[in-house]
């Protein structure tokens, strides 16, 4: 029992093989079967180990409703010969042991695996329900049942750990997909929208002002080159070996200044930028989020509110980052002052910004009027996402 490895395998076959090998080694049985079900799944897993051969299958629940007799469901038991019509069975019951006579196993299951001497151990955890069958051991005793119960509890705990880890990985993968989608939306897709707007302007200049059209085309080429570089950095940042985000590597203040110029050219938006105290205390991921927040806010101001000027102030003094963004556009679809909780409850305001700020454990207050809007954003330096 003490030899069970601490690390849990990542794949179901490796887990099942490990469980069977250790159960066989602890109890001293020649063969082993493990069958289990997951809540709300329409199948049963069945793993077997015999003479060094391992097999894992998944079968529909309609093949066999239950592999053990209804009277024994949920109990662990032993039987020296399950092949006889009325077998003698010793089973667990209310903290003790009792004798029972009858056929302990479903006939099709028993015949399929040629089961006679059997130690059947109930495996019940938070994530699984099933049975571990240790087969063909000579002279089964109540001591085997006691030892087997310990093995069953270890098995259930290990399977719970496996499925919990699996769910956590799935949640992490889903969150990462959401993050990537949000970054693509706030970055490349918004920039492409700005480029499309620039091309629409060029089309109107080709006949009337060809020289101006050529200048615009050259500018669009520069913008596309910049976006290509940013997309390449974004892809590089997704790789496991990436050392910090592109924003952190170049410096947040530098990248914000580049962003100011690029958005100004893309959206004809005059941006005034003021930064202070952007030092090494800002973690790489937080620097990246600040960059994306400013980018999304400026694009929203130009694209949706039709702003012509905007001011961005970023200050990391104290224990938080303060980001204040004002513009002279038409404001949001609502009027007045609302914080993050109110915006989420109302289902209004900049969705991507709300998600990013909430993920960082920050706060947002939006003032929206006919003469423009003001976003007051506060992000803790000790970001919850970090």
Secondary structure, 3 states (H helix, E strand, C coil): CCCCCCCCCCCHHHHHHHHHHHHHHHHCCCEEEEEEEECCCCEEEEEEEECCEEEEEEEECCCCCCCECHHHCCCCEEECCCCCCCEEEEEEECCEEEEEEECCECHHHHHHCCCCCEEEEEEECCCEEEEEEEECCCCCCHHHHHHHHHHHHHHHHHHHHHHHHHHHHHHHHHHHHHHHHHHHHHHHHHHHHHHHHHHHHHHHHCCCCHHHHHHHHHHHHHHHHHHHHHHHHHHHHHCCCCCCCHHHHHCHHHHHHHHHHHHHHHHCCEEEEEEECCCCCCCHHHHHHHHHHHHHHHHHHHHCCCCCEEEEEEECCCCEEEEEEEECCCCCCCCEEEEHHHHHHHCCCCHHHHHHHHHCCCEEEEEEECCEEEEEEEEECCCCCC
